[in-house]
Amino acid sequence: MSKVIGLSGNEAAAYAAKQSKVDVVAAYPITPQTIIVERFSEYVANGEVETEFICVESEHSAMSACIGASLAGARVFTATCSQGLALMHEMLYIASGLRLPIVMAVANRALSAPINIHCDHSDMMGSRDCGWIQVFCENVQEVYDWIIQAFKLSEDLNVLLPMAVNFDGFTISHAMEDIKVLEDEEVEAFLSTRKVKYKLDPNEPMTFGALMLPDYYFEAKRQQEEAMKKAYEKYIDVVKEYEKLSGRAYNYLHEFMLEDAEAAIICLGSTTGLVRQVAKKLRGEGKKVGVLKPWLFRPFPSKEVLKALENIKSLAVLDRAISFGAPFGPLCSDIMATFFSEGKIIPIFNVIYGLGGREITPKEIEEIFNLALKTAKRGKVEEKVKFIGVRE
Amino acid sequence: MYALKDLPKEELFTSGHRLCAGCAHPISVRMVTKVLRGPTVIVSTTGCLEVSSSIYPHTAWKVPWVHIAFENGAAVASGIEAAFKAFKRKGIIDKNVDIIAICGDGGTYDIGIQAISGALERKHDFVYICHDNEAYMNTGIQRSGATPKGAATTTSPAGKKIPGKPEWKKDFIGICIAHGIEYAATATPAYWGDYLMKIRKAIEVDGPAVINVLTPCPLGWRYEPKDTIKISRLAVLTRYFPLYEYERGRYKLTIKVPKPLPVEEFLKIQGRFRHLFNPEFKKELDEVKYYVEENWNRILKLCGEA
């Protein structure tokens, strides 16, 4: 039986990790993720968990300790964002290369310089190619649900990849919402304990992290890519099983009013809710618009995105990060590649928004929808990359 | 004290690795594996030892072993220790597992010092062994914080104006002791009985323990591979590398050197100090000699022998 409690995004992440009965947490506080570490410290201090909690001296060591613990066979959780995630960068690759199912909550935040503590997706986009499964959450409920599902997916013996659960800094990390949580026993039954095939075991000595020269390295990397494909397949099993348990349905994507839409917006994270609200209002005015939210960002659900948008005549892709010097923002590049590789050429434009916590307003979203509708009619993009909400 | 006949014949670090002839690392690792207490996990950071002992699909390790990045052996050991602690609490395992990190001086004195400091402060139960060959040897003999004054490396070359590294070597053991740990020691493979005793003591300490092992490098120090143990011994007999230990607040000189050999005996058989014997660098040679004497006196004082 589920119950409703009020939690912020950070608290929900800590609570979900607690219910997942993690063996080891190693973390270093950084705004706006700090509260995850604080809450978990309280669980430890009050004896509410059997977890070994390491209050490390840096994010680099946080990820290193997680790697050590995961190699020993433990279920491992950590949290970070922004500069902390950047400091972990080197170790993110080692975690995925060693095929360690570490789950990490990331309260997305802008990167220095100039220093800024508010939300955008620059941090995780900077680690986009590090071999981690990645989901983006829209609200506190999703943070809770995804942390639990993440352990199930990443620990699957056919997958064995680390997973990042992204949620917008402050917007979600600090916003309190009523969320439905599962009973401890329900989570326990869903996850059981981590099953481990290869670990640091004195009874069965193994070598991990061996040197692979040009004769083997490529094969190891290729296997990681295969694991991503497995993650893609297993993902749907995990969300279906979780739906049976919680009644909350996740899929690769959340589709909103797309069946007959002419123009659509695709974006990640907390902005999606507002975009849907605006879409609803415009529908009331007879404008055929829709919204697509990918939960899963890595591996990227190309097939599902194409299917969801098969009748769209124009698309606006919202990116809350810049890929400096690239033709488009990170999400838009994926969308472009997805469409082009299937020979589907429709007018797609990129909107860069919300860097460093800059708010995006309903009026601005309405402008984007209207531009997309205009673009659909004309059949041609006016401006490939648009910056919304910035003083030019 | 250990007698040779008491040591296990089994080799947990096997032959077939690709370390250089005369390298002190495999000698040190074999010694470590001879005095293990029980189930053990070994962590190694990037360096000669790792790249030469784990070339896929081969491995020289018969203990659970992991290579991690250059700078975080201590942090990874922290995580492994935490996992075993959690397993014990949950009743998943009941045996103690010892954790040993074996890292080079670059990953220790320089880039890894933060991770080491963090792990020592948190008092994780593990042994940190630094293979100190006094430079970044794996990347081609560059200076590190462990490189002694006057030594020529490719980034502190002996030029016409600057004869080798101008700075002194860091006091790594001193840094570790300042963290309030229970056990720290210096060692070198030439004094194997001394080394084995220190490894075992370090393992038996409940909490972090650190050993800095002088591991001569024929390539980087430029000497004949056959001379590794000879040089290891000369380092001690010239008082260049004092062998001592620190145990719960007390220092002890474990190898006494009442009648030292001249420092030159240690320096002159190595290419890295060759330039110091040119007449124009007499001042620098004197400085090295002065440093060796000062350091020896400092250690003697700590050990209550002065």
Interface residues (C-beta under 8 A of the other chain):
Chain A: D23 V24 A26 E50 T51 E52 I54 C55 V56 E57 S58 H60 S61 S64 A65 C66 I67 G68 A69 S70 L71 A72 G73 A74 V76 E90 M91 I94 L98 L200 D201 P202 N203 E204 P205 M206 T207 F208 G209 A210 L211 M212 L213 Y216
Chain B: G38 P39 T40 V41 V43 E50 V51 S54 I55 Y56 P57 T59 W61 K62 V63 P64 W65 V66 H67 I68 A69 E71 N72 A74 A75 V76 A77 S78 G79 I80 E81 A82 A83 F84 K85 A86 F87 R89 K90 V97 Q114 A115 S117 G118 A119 E121 R122
